Amino acid sequence: MPTLKVAVSIDAELLREVDRWVSAGEFPNRSQAVRAALARLREERARRHSLLSELARLEPAEERALAEEWLQGEASWPEY
């Protein structure tokens, strides 16, 4: 996929951190560091969206019944 140039303004401390990553050899340059950060953000959002979609399909009453069934086999709390 072709890449395009964009100008981005960021906090000075954040830029120093990006430069430390580059100096430490974690990324070859600032552009690669920013690209990697944006890709990770996109992946995290996609994962979170997927999780929320799965949670929306749960039936609360059914989940409660399963939890109560599981808890019935648990030992009782000890007396203190």
Long-range contacts (C-beta under 8 A, 24 or more apart in sequence): 8-34
